[in-house]
Amino acid sequence: MRIQRLDTLSDLPAAEWNALVPDRNPFLSHEFLSALERYQCVGEATGWLPWHVICRDERGRLLGAAPLYLKFNSYGEFVFDWGWAEAYRRHRLPYYPKLVGAIPYTPATGPRLLLAPDPPAPEDAARAIVEYVLEEARRRRWSSIHWLFPPPTELDRLQARGFLPRLGCQFHWRNRGYRDFQDFLDTLTAKRRKNIHRERRRVREAGLELRVLTGRELSESQWRGVHDFYCSTFQRLGGASTLTLPFFQEIAETLGDRLVLVLAFAQGREVAAAISFRGASTLYGRHWGCRADYDSLHFEACYYQGLEYCIHQGLQRFEPGAQGEHKIYRGFLPTLTHSAHWIAHSGFRQAIADFLARETPAVREYAQDLLQHSPYRDEVTPDAPAVAGSA
């Protein structure tokens, strides 16, 4: 096997990379990742330097790949290690740069080791990539490697190579074969049904109209407005809006129906937008912005329209983004997420392992406690296994 490192994904044909991507995952697509690079959403200015790794066989066939980034900060990862970085600083040790296997600014679970569906030995390709990354980290004296939001199968591979597992908690919805939105509501308690009906009624009474569109259906002026909404949320919360308008305009064309938007109109004028992405089986809510404060519009645009879309399209999951305990009352239940961390310094590795030994049961207990607030009438809730096991 031959390992190669890429400073830009544009060096690899899109068809080769995309052949490794399962479930039409939009974030792992060549179109999404290369557009991040092309329009300076990642790079030196943002602290996300592309450091992708691919694996070929002796005939040159692509067997595996990993989207990787050399990081000079911890922004946009959603697995928080600021405390670890601060501990290194106090001991006058460099924490940055570190290597991260992740999708920039995207807390969505998905493969981080992309493997050809029919290679003779997929485990060999995965092992070769991980071993190469570990060797380079040691040689370059990087502090750490972090694989963020991998599926459980990859977690096992990484743990076998000395990575420390870490748990997180998000709130996901699963489709139980609902016929329509009312069928979903019928599975909820009367109190939660009444609350959702009230929130949706308030949006209607405000005279707001909502439309679900794909990226290609928006005009150039509408995309400028959507990008303004996106930026306004970061301005209000004090963050950095790293995704540029040209980035969105390009993926609107290249991703097609995998970019899904909910636009809210008041008297024919756009007043809010929710940006989501979809794969073959999952909808991912990502960004939201509004021009003014409308009662319950956030819930309608970001949650209820997405739920209706999933039911209508037959999607099995809806991941509406990180955090947000208020999502529970709207049908999204606590679901464990994963990350894996390799720490070079033996003393800090032990300290972080001790921290994770305390954090892990606390995260499980947190998720289990939240599950007691499930809005579903069933005694056994649809996501209960995810709390006990994996996402």
C-alpha positions in Angstrom: 0.0 0.0 0.0 1.1 3.6 -0.7 0.2 6.5 1.5 0.0 10.0 0.1 -0.7 13.3 1.7 -2.7 16.1 0.0 -2.5 19.8 0.8 -5.6 20.4 -1.2 -8.4 18.1 -2.2 -8.4 19.6 -5.6 -5.3 17.5 -6.3 -7.6 14.4 -6.3 -10.4 13.8 -8.9 -13.8 14.3 -7.3 -15.1 10.9 -8.7 -12.3 9.0 -6.9 -12.9 10.6 -3.5 -16.7 10.5 -3.8 -16.6 6.7 -4.6 -15.5 6.3 -0.9 -18.3 8.4 0.6 -21.3 6.4 1.9 -24.9 7.5 2.2 -24.4 10.6 -0.1 -23.0 12.3 3.0 -22.8 16.0 2.0 -20.0 17.0 4.4 -17.7 14.3 3.3 -18.2 15.0 -0.4 -15.4 16.3 -2.6 -17.7 19.2 -3.5 -18.1 20.4 0.1 -14.6 19.9 1.3 -12.9 21.4 -1.8 -15.2 24.4 -1.8 -14.1 25.1 1.8 -10.5 25.3 0.6 -11.2 27.2 -2.6 -13.1 30.0 -0.9 -10.8 30.4 2.2 -13.2 29.0 4.7 -10.3 26.9 5.8 -6.6 27.7 5.6 -4.0 29.7 7.5 -6.3 32.6 8.4 -8.8 30.2 10.1 -6.3 27.8 11.6 -7.6 24.9 9.6 -4.8 23.7 7.3 -5.8 20.8 5.0 -3.7 17.7 5.7 -5.6 15.0 4.0 -4.3 11.4 3.7 -5.1 8.8 1.0 -4.1 5.2 0.6 -3.7 3.4 -2.8 -2.8 -0.2 -3.7 0.1 -1.2 -5.8 -2.0 -0.7 -9.0 -2.9 2.9 -8.0 -6.5 2.2 -6.9 -7.8 4.4 -4.1 -8.5 2.2 -1.1 -9.0 4.7 1.6 -8.8 8.4 2.7 -9.1 10.6 5.7 -10.1 14.3 5.8 -7.6 15.8 8.2 -6.6 19.3 9.3 -3.6 20.7 11.1 -5.1 23.0 13.7 -3.7 26.1 15.4 -6.7 26.7 17.5 -9.8 24.8 18.8 -12.4 26.8 17.0 -15.2 25.1 15.0 -14.6 21.6 16.4 -17.5 21.2 18.9 -15.5 18.8 21.1 -14.1 21.2 23.6 -10.5 20.9 24.6 -9.8 24.5 25.6 -9.0 23.4 29.1 -6.4 20.9 27.8 -4.8 23.7 25.8 -4.7 26.0 28.8 -3.1 23.2 30.9 -0.4 22.9 28.3 0.1 26.7 28.3 0.5 26.8 32.1 3.2 24.1 31.9 4.9 26.1 29.1 4.3 23.3 26.6 2.9 23.8 23.0 -0.6 22.3 22.5 -0.8 23.7 18.9 -0.5 22.6 16.3 -2.5 19.5 16.7 -4.0 17.2 14.0 -7.8 16.8 13.7 -9.8 14.3 11.7 -13.1 16.2 11.4 -15.4 18.2 9.1 -14.7 21.9 9.8 -17.5 23.7 11.7 -19.7 20.6 11.5 -20.7 18.5 14.6 -22.2 15.7 12.6 -21.4 12.0 13.1 -20.0 10.3 10.1 -17.1 8.2 8.8 -13.7 9.8 9.2 -11.9 6.8 7.6 -13.3 6.5 4.2 -12.8 3.0 2.8 -13.5 1.6 -0.7 -16.7 -0.6 -0.5 -15.0 -3.6 -1.9 -11.2 -3.6 -1.3 -9.6 -7.0 -0.6 -8.6 -5.9 2.9 -10.4 -2.7 4.2 -8.9 -3.1 7.6 -5.4 -2.9 6.1 -6.2 0.4 4.5 -7.6 1.8 7.7 -4.6 0.6 9.7 -2.2 2.0 7.2 -3.7 5.5 7.4 -3.8 5.6 11.2 -0.3 4.3 11.5 1.0 6.9 9.0 -0.8 9.7 10.9 0.7 8.5 14.2 4.2 8.2 12.8 4.0 11.7 11.4 2.7 13.1 14.6 5.6 11.6 16.5 8.1 12.7 13.9 6.8 16.3 13.8 6.3 16.4 17.6 2.7 17.4 17.5 0.9 17.4 20.8 -2.0 15.3 19.8 -4.4 13.8 17.3 -8.2 14.2 17.6 -10.8 12.2 15.6 -14.1 14.0 16.0 -17.6 12.5 15.6 -16.6 9.1 14.2 -19.0 6.2 14.2 -18.5 3.5 16.8 -16.8 1.1 14.4 -14.0 3.6 13.8 -13.8 4.3 17.5 -12.8 0.7 18.1 -10.1 0.9 15.5 -8.7 4.1 17.1 -8.8 2.7 20.6 -6.8 -0.3 19.5 -4.1 2.2 18.4 -4.0 4.0 21.8 -6.6 6.7 21.3 -8.6 7.7 24.3 -12.4 7.6 23.8 -14.6 10.6 24.8 -18.4 10.9 24.9 -20.6 13.8 24.0 -24.4 14.3 23.9 -26.5 15.7 21.2 -30.3 15.5 20.4 -31.4 13.5 17.4 -34.8 12.5 16.0 -35.5 9.1 14.4 -38.2 8.3 12.0 -40.4 5.5 13.2 -42.2 5.2 9.9 -44.5 8.2 10.4 -47.1 8.7 7.7 -47.2 12.5 8.2 -46.5 15.2 10.8 -49.7 14.5 12.7 -48.8 10.8 12.9 -45.6 11.9 14.6 -47.5 14.2 17.0 -49.8 11.4 17.9 -46.9 9.6 19.5 -46.3 12.5 21.9 -47.9 13.3 25.2 -50.9 15.6 25.2 -48.9 18.4 26.8 -46.1 18.3 24.1 -48.6 18.0 21.3 -50.4 21.1 22.6 -47.2 23.0 22.9 -46.1 22.2 19.3 -49.6 23.2 17.9 -49.4 26.5 19.8 -45.9 27.3 18.5 -46.9 26.6 14.9 -50.1 28.6 15.3 -48.1 31.6 16.5 -46.0 31.5 13.3 -49.2 31.4 11.2 -50.8 34.2 13.1 -47.8 36.4 12.6 -48.5 36.2 8.9 -45.3 34.3 8.1 -45.0 32.0 5.1 -42.4 29.3 5.0 -41.0 27.6 1.9 -38.6 24.6 1.6 -36.2 25.0 -1.3 -33.0 23.4 -2.6 -29.9 25.5 -3.1 -30.3 25.7 -6.8 -33.8 27.2 -6.4 -32.6 30.4 -4.8 -31.8 33.5 -6.8 -28.5 35.3 -6.4 -30.1 38.1 -4.4 -31.8 35.5 -2.1 -28.4 33.8 -1.5 -27.0 37.2 -0.5 -29.8 37.5 2.0 -29.4 34.0 3.3 -25.7 34.6 3.8 -26.5 37.9 5.7 -28.8 35.9 8.0 -26.0 33.4 8.6 -23.5 36.1 9.4 -26.0 38.0 11.7 -26.2 35.0 14.0 -22.4 35.0 14.6 -22.4 38.8 15.0 -25.1 38.5 17.6 -23.4 35.7 19.5 -19.8 37.0 19.1 -18.5 34.2 16.8 -16.8 34.3 13.4 -18.8 33.6 10.3 -16.2 31.6 8.4 -18.4 30.3 5.5 -18.3 32.8 2.6 -21.0 33.7 0.2 -19.1 32.3 -2.8 -18.8 29.0 -0.8 -22.5 28.7 -0.4 -23.2 29.8 -4.0 -20.9 27.0 -5.3 -22.2 24.2 -3.2 -25.7 25.3 -4.1 -24.9 24.2 -7.6 -22.6 21.2 -6.9 -24.6 19.6 -4.0 -28.0 20.0 -5.7 -30.8 18.6 -3.5 -28.4 17.9 -0.7 -28.5 21.6 0.3 -32.0 22.3 1.8 -33.2 25.7 3.0 -36.2 26.9 4.8 -37.0 30.5 4.0 -39.5 32.5 6.0 -41.3 35.4 4.4 -43.3 38.3 5.8 -45.3 40.2 3.2 -43.2 38.7 0.5 -39.9 39.7 2.0 -37.4 37.1 3.4 -37.1 37.6 7.2 -35.3 34.3 8.2 -33.5 31.3 6.9 -32.5 27.9 8.1 -29.8 26.0 6.3 -29.7 22.2 6.3 -27.9 19.5 4.4 -29.1 16.0 3.6 -27.7 12.6 2.8 -29.5 9.5 1.6 -30.9 8.8 5.1 -30.2 11.8 7.3 -31.0 15.5 7.5 -28.5 17.8 9.2 -29.6 21.2 10.5 -26.7 23.6 10.5 -27.3 27.3 10.4 -30.0 29.8 11.2 -30.5 33.6 11.0 -33.3 36.1 11.2 -34.0 39.7 10.6 -36.3 40.2 13.6 -37.6 38.3 16.6 -40.7 36.4 15.7 -42.4 34.2 18.3 -41.6 30.5 17.7 -40.2 31.0 14.2 -36.9 29.4 15.2 -38.7 26.2 16.2 -40.8 26.2 13.1 -37.9 26.9 10.6 -35.2 24.8 12.3 -37.2 21.8 13.7 -40.8 21.4 12.5 -40.2 22.1 8.8 -37.2 19.7 9.0 -39.3 17.0 10.6 -42.0 17.3 8.0 -39.3 17.2 5.3 -37.8 14.0 6.8 -41.2 12.3 7.0 -42.1 13.3 3.4 -38.7 12.3 2.0 -38.5 9.0 4.0 -35.3 10.1 5.8 -34.5 8.1 8.9 -32.7 10.6 11.1 -32.6 14.3 11.8 -29.5 15.8 13.5 -30.3 19.4 14.2 -26.9 20.4 15.4 -25.0 20.5 18.7 -26.4 21.3 22.2 -29.9 22.5 22.9 -31.9 20.7 25.7 -35.0 22.5 24.5 -35.0 20.1 21.5 -36.1 17.2 23.8 -39.7 18.6 24.1 -39.9 18.7 20.3 -39.0 15.1 19.7 -35.2 15.1 19.6 -33.8 12.7 22.2 -30.4 12.6 23.9 -27.9 10.6 21.7 -24.3 9.9 22.6 -21.6 11.1 20.2 -17.9 10.1 20.1 -14.4 11.3 19.7 -11.0 9.8 20.0 -7.8 11.4 21.2 -4.1 10.5 21.0 -1.9 12.5 23.4 1.9 12.4 22.8 3.0 13.6 26.3 2.8 10.7 28.7 2.1 12.8 31.7 -0.7 14.7 30.0 -2.0 11.5 28.5 -2.5 10.1 32.0 -4.0 13.3 33.3 -6.5 13.4 30.3 -7.3 9.7 30.7 -8.1 10.4 34.4 -10.3 13.3 33.4 -12.2 11.2 30.8 -12.7 8.4 33.4 -14.7 10.9 35.5 -16.3 12.7 32.5 -17.6 9.6 30.7 -20.1 8.3 33.5 -21.2 11.9 34.0 -22.1 12.3 30.3 -24.0 9.0 30.4 -25.8 10.1 33.5 -26.7 13.4 32.0 -28.1 11.8 28.9 -30.1 9.2 31.0 -31.5 12.0 33.2 -32.6 14.0 30.2 -34.3 10.9 28.7 -36.7 11.1 31.6 -38.1 14.2 30.0 -38.9 12.4 26.7 -42.1 13.8 25.1 -43.1 10.4 23.8 -46.0 8.4 25.3 -44.2 5.1 24.9 -42.5 3.8 28.0 -39.5 2.8 25.9 -38.4 5.8 23.9 -37.1 5.4 20.3 -33.6 6.5 21.1 -33.1 4.8 24.5 -30.5 2.4 23.1 -28.4 5.4 21.9 -28.0 6.6 25.5 -26.9 3.2 26.8 -24.6 2.5 23.8 -23.6 4.5 20.8 -25.0 7.1 18.5 
